């Protein structure tokens, strides 16, 4: 059962940047940048911590402590490439819109 819950946390962490940036692209007024980063860090950190707690490791609680203290950094490192993809897509959308105007 723990493995299934761990995979749910992992899938949630994988989908979270797409959902948050997709909502940002669809409704920028609804999702300002401070909300994007707050949701990513807060919810992502919670998913990392819960996933680490569910995952049993032979080294004891070292992974749990690492997730607790540095889970937010892991989330930001995971979010950075998605943010770059978002920026490139927005650049080409604006470029295409300015050519049509």
Backbone torsions as a table, in degrees:
resi	resn	phi	psi	omega
1	UNK	NA	-38.6	179.3
2	UNK	-62.8	-35.8	179.6
3	UNK	-66.1	-37.0	179.0
4	UNK	-66.5	-44.7	178.2
5	UNK	-65.2	-36.9	175.8
6	UNK	-62.4	-42.9	178.6
7	UNK	-66.4	-33.3	175.5
8	UNK	-65.1	-42.4	177.2
9	UNK	-64.1	-41.0	179.2
10	UNK	-65.6	-42.8	177.5
11	UNK	-65.3	-39.6	177.0
12	UNK	-62.2	-39.7	177.9
13	UNK	-67.6	-34.6	179.4
14	UNK	-71.4	-35.4	-175.6
15	UNK	-88.8	-22.5	-174.8
16	UNK	-55.7	-47.2	179.2
17	UNK	-62.3	-38.5	179.2
18	UNK	-64.4	-41.4	-179.1
19	UNK	-68.2	-45.0	-177.3
20	UNK	-68.4	-45.5	179.2
21	UNK	-71.1	-31.3	175.0
22	UNK	-64.6	-42.1	176.5
23	UNK	-66.3	-37.9	177.0
24	UNK	-63.7	-41.2	-180.0
25	UNK	-69.2	-37.6	-177.9
26	UNK	-75.2	-41.3	-176.1
27	UNK	-136.5	80.3	-178.4
28	UNK	-62.9	-30.7	179.4
29	UNK	-70.7	-33.1	179.9
30	UNK	-74.4	-31.4	-174.4
31	UNK	-124.5	85.4	175.9
32	UNK	-71.5	168.4	-174.9
33	UNK	-63.8	-34.5	179.2
34	UNK	-64.2	-34.1	177.8
35	UNK	-72.0	-37.5	178.2
36	UNK	-59.3	-50.2	-178.1
37	UNK	-70.3	-34.9	178.0
38	UNK	-65.4	-43.9	178.5
39	UNK	-66.1	-44.0	-179.0
40	UNK	-62.9	-48.5	-177.1
41	UNK	-70.1	-45.8	-176.9
42	UNK	-67.0	-56.6	-177.8
43	UNK	-70.9	-38.3	177.9
44	UNK	-64.1	-43.0	178.2
45	UNK	-62.9	-40.7	178.3
46	UNK	-63.0	-40.4	178.3
47	UNK	-65.4	-39.4	178.6
48	UNK	-65.7	-43.9	-178.7
49	UNK	-65.8	-46.8	179.4
50	UNK	-63.0	-41.7	177.4
51	UNK	-61.9	-39.2	178.3
52	UNK	-69.0	-36.1	178.5
53	UNK	-68.6	-32.8	-179.8
54	UNK	-78.5	-27.5	-177.8
55	UNK	-81.4	121.2	178.8
56	UNK	-87.1	127.1	-179.5
57	UNK	-118.5	148.9	179.6
58	UNK	-73.2	-17.0	-177.3
59	UNK	-87.5	10.9	177.8
60	UNK	88.3	-133.0	-174.1
61	UNK	-102.1	15.8	-177.6
62	UNK	-64.1	-39.2	178.3
63	UNK	-67.2	-33.2	178.8
64	UNK	-67.1	-43.7	-179.6
65	UNK	-67.8	-40.4	177.4
66	UNK	-62.4	-41.7	177.8
67	UNK	-67.4	-37.2	-179.2
68	UNK	-66.1	-44.4	-176.9
69	UNK	-86.8	-33.2	-173.4
70	UNK	-121.2	14.4	177.8
71	UNK	-63.4	-35.4	179.0
72	UNK	-64.8	-36.2	178.9
73	UNK	-69.0	-39.6	176.6
74	UNK	-60.6	-41.1	179.6
75	UNK	-65.0	-43.1	179.1
76	UNK	-66.5	-36.2	176.0
77	UNK	-66.4	-37.9	177.4
78	UNK	-69.5	-32.1	-177.0
79	UNK	-78.4	-28.1	-174.3
80	UNK	-57.9	-48.4	178.7
81	UNK	-63.6	-36.0	177.9
82	UNK	-67.1	-35.2	177.6
83	UNK	-67.2	-36.5	176.4
84	UNK	-66.0	-43.4	176.5
85	UNK	-61.2	-42.8	177.4
86	UNK	-59.5	-43.8	-179.6
87	UNK	-63.6	-41.1	178.9
88	UNK	-65.7	-42.6	178.6
89	UNK	-63.0	-43.8	179.1
90	UNK	-65.4	-36.0	177.6
91	UNK	-61.1	-47.9	-179.0
92	UNK	-71.0	-32.0	175.3
93	UNK	-64.3	-44.3	179.1
94	UNK	-68.3	-38.4	178.5
95	UNK	-63.9	-42.7	178.7
96	UNK	-67.1	-39.4	-179.8
97	UNK	-67.8	-36.3	-179.6
98	UNK	-72.7	-29.0	176.8
99	UNK	-72.2	-33.5	-179.6
100	UNK	-79.8	-18.9	-176.7
101	UNK	-81.7	NA	NA
